[in-house]
Amino acid sequence: MTPAFALENVALEGNFVRLEPYEESIKTAVGAALDCDAAAWDLFAMSGQGAHFEKWWRDLNEQTARGNWIAYAIRDRATQAVVGTSSFLNIKKERQTVEIGATFLHPEVRSGYVNAESKLLMLRHAFASGARRVELLTDARNARSQAAIAKLGAVREGVLRRDRMTWTGHVRDSVLFAITDLDWPDVRTRLASRLASMNARTSTSQGDQAI
């Protein structure tokens, strides 16, 4: 019998960030967070910047309604601002496989805790829901993204040549990474350790400011 795999479309709460499913009440905040860094958007299959946002919002919500996708706004708990987005996509219940992608972070938060904890929350949710494999794909031109995915502990499995077309018309090669249920305990420990270190530094900084 195939093990059950069912992802619920629920909010995911961490120490640093909260991942909130797309709904109308946060639409404006999401649009504002994505309206920057045109060069980064050129690497995406769809653009969520500026005039493209309405189609982005509509398409992701339609895919979510079909059960193929779960789109999240990423809220920084320290500032209460929406600072980006990430999604579960290509949800394949019969294979217990899902992809984490369509991730865009505002440039101001790319080097801190936001990505690490967002990925920890999403991976935890996926594996707790019965996933056997979580895939992460990125444009072969995007060295920063590849480094960030590798830092999570994902295994680089290869390059999918001429895998998909970006919204600009470029036919991209995609670098495929994956984390399996067998990898997950070590990945979880690594991410939890990174976040604990960040939390300690944040607490020390706040204490210094109070002196």
C-alpha positions in Angstrom: 0.0 0.0 0.0 1.3 3.5 -0.9 1.9 5.6 2.1 -0.4 8.7 2.5 1.0 12.0 1.4 -1.3 15.0 1.9 -0.1 18.6 2.4 -2.4 20.9 4.2 -2.7 24.5 3.2 -2.0 25.9 6.7 0.2 28.7 8.1 3.7 27.6 9.3 5.1 29.4 12.3 8.7 29.8 13.2 10.8 31.9 15.6 11.8 34.4 12.9 9.2 34.0 10.2 5.6 33.1 9.6 4.5 31.5 6.3 1.0 32.6 5.5 -1.1 31.0 2.7 -2.1 33.5 0.0 -5.4 35.2 0.7 -6.9 38.5 -0.3 -6.0 40.3 3.0 -2.3 40.0 2.3 -2.3 40.6 -1.5 -1.2 44.2 -1.4 1.7 43.4 1.0 2.9 40.5 -1.2 2.8 42.7 -4.3 4.9 45.3 -2.6 7.5 42.8 -1.4 7.9 41.4 -4.9 8.1 44.7 -6.7 11.9 44.9 -6.9 15.0 43.4 -8.4 14.1 43.0 -12.1 17.3 41.1 -12.8 16.3 38.3 -10.4 12.8 38.0 -11.9 14.4 37.4 -15.3 15.4 33.9 -14.0 11.8 32.9 -13.2 9.2 31.0 -15.4 6.7 33.7 -14.3 7.3 37.3 -13.1 5.6 38.6 -10.0 7.0 42.1 -10.3 5.0 45.3 -11.0 2.4 44.9 -13.8 3.0 41.1 -13.8 1.8 40.7 -10.2 -1.9 40.4 -10.9 -1.3 37.4 -13.3 1.2 35.9 -10.8 -1.4 36.1 -8.0 -4.2 34.7 -10.1 -2.2 31.8 -11.5 -0.8 30.7 -8.1 -4.2 30.8 -6.5 -5.7 28.9 -9.4 -3.0 26.2 -9.1 -3.6 26.1 -5.4 -7.3 25.6 -5.9 -6.5 22.6 -8.2 -4.4 21.0 -5.5 -1.1 21.4 -7.5 0.4 24.2 -5.5 0.5 25.9 -2.1 1.7 29.5 -2.2 3.0 31.3 0.9 3.8 34.9 1.8 6.8 35.1 4.1 6.4 37.5 7.0 9.4 38.6 9.1 8.2 38.4 12.7 10.6 41.1 13.8 9.2 43.8 11.6 5.8 42.2 10.8 6.5 43.0 7.1 6.0 40.6 4.2 9.4 40.1 2.8 8.9 37.4 0.1 7.2 34.3 -1.1 7.8 30.6 -1.5 5.7 27.7 -2.7 5.1 24.0 -2.7 4.5 23.0 -6.3 4.3 19.9 -8.5 2.6 18.1 -5.6 2.6 14.4 -6.6 0.6 12.5 -4.0 1.1 9.1 -5.7 4.9 9.5 -5.6 5.1 11.3 -2.3 7.1 14.0 -4.0 6.9 17.8 -4.0 9.0 20.7 -5.2 9.8 23.8 -3.2 10.2 26.7 -5.5 8.9 30.0 -6.9 10.9 31.6 -4.0 11.6 35.3 -4.1 13.0 37.2 -1.2 13.4 40.9 -1.0 17.1 41.8 -1.4 17.3 43.2 2.2 16.6 39.7 3.8 18.5 37.4 1.5 21.6 36.9 3.6 19.9 36.3 7.0 17.6 33.9 8.7 14.6 34.3 6.4 15.5 31.7 3.8 16.9 29.2 6.3 13.9 29.2 8.6 11.4 29.3 5.7 13.0 26.2 4.2 13.1 24.5 7.6 9.4 25.1 8.1 8.4 23.9 4.6 10.6 20.8 4.7 9.3 19.9 8.2 5.7 20.3 6.9 6.4 18.2 3.8 8.1 15.3 5.6 5.6 15.3 8.5 2.9 15.1 5.8 4.4 11.9 4.3 6.8 13.2 1.6 9.5 10.8 0.5 11.3 13.3 -1.6 11.5 17.1 -1.8 13.0 18.7 -4.9 14.5 22.1 -5.4 15.3 23.4 -8.9 17.1 26.5 -9.9 18.3 28.2 -13.1 21.8 27.0 -14.0 22.8 30.7 -14.3 21.8 31.4 -10.7 25.0 30.7 -8.7 23.7 32.4 -5.6 20.6 30.2 -5.5 22.6 27.0 -6.0 24.9 27.9 -3.1 21.9 28.6 -0.8 20.3 25.3 -1.7 23.5 23.4 -1.2 23.9 25.1 2.2 20.6 23.6 3.3 22.1 20.2 2.9 20.3 19.3 -0.4 22.0 16.9 -2.7 22.9 18.1 -6.2 21.6 15.4 -8.6 22.3 16.9 -12.0 21.3 19.3 -14.7 18.1 19.1 -16.6 19.1 20.5 -20.0 16.6 22.9 -21.7 14.2 22.2 -18.9 11.8 25.1 -19.1 11.3 28.6 -20.5 11.5 31.7 -18.4 8.9 34.5 -18.9 11.5 36.4 -20.9 11.7 33.6 -23.5 15.0 32.2 -22.4 15.2 28.4 -22.5 17.0 27.5 -19.3 18.9 24.6 -17.9 17.8 23.7 -14.4 20.0 22.4 -11.7 18.2 19.7 -9.7 18.7 19.3 -5.9 16.7 17.0 -3.6 16.3 16.0 0.0 14.8 12.6 0.8 13.2 11.3 3.9 16.5 9.5 4.6 18.4 12.8 4.3 15.9 14.8 6.4 17.1 14.1 9.9 20.6 15.4 9.2 19.3 18.3 7.2 16.9 19.2 10.0 19.7 19.1 12.6 21.9 21.3 10.4 19.2 23.9 9.8 18.2 23.9 13.5 21.8 24.5 14.5 22.2 27.4 12.0 19.0 29.0 13.3 20.1 28.6 16.9 23.3 30.4 16.2 21.4 33.2 14.5 19.0 33.4 17.4 22.0 33.6 19.9 23.6 36.4 17.9 20.3 38.3 17.7 19.8 38.0 21.5 23.4 39.1 22.2 22.9 42.1 19.9 19.7 43.1 21.5 21.4 42.8 24.9 24.3 44.9 23.9 21.9 47.6 22.7 20.1 47.6 26.1 23.2 48.2 28.0 
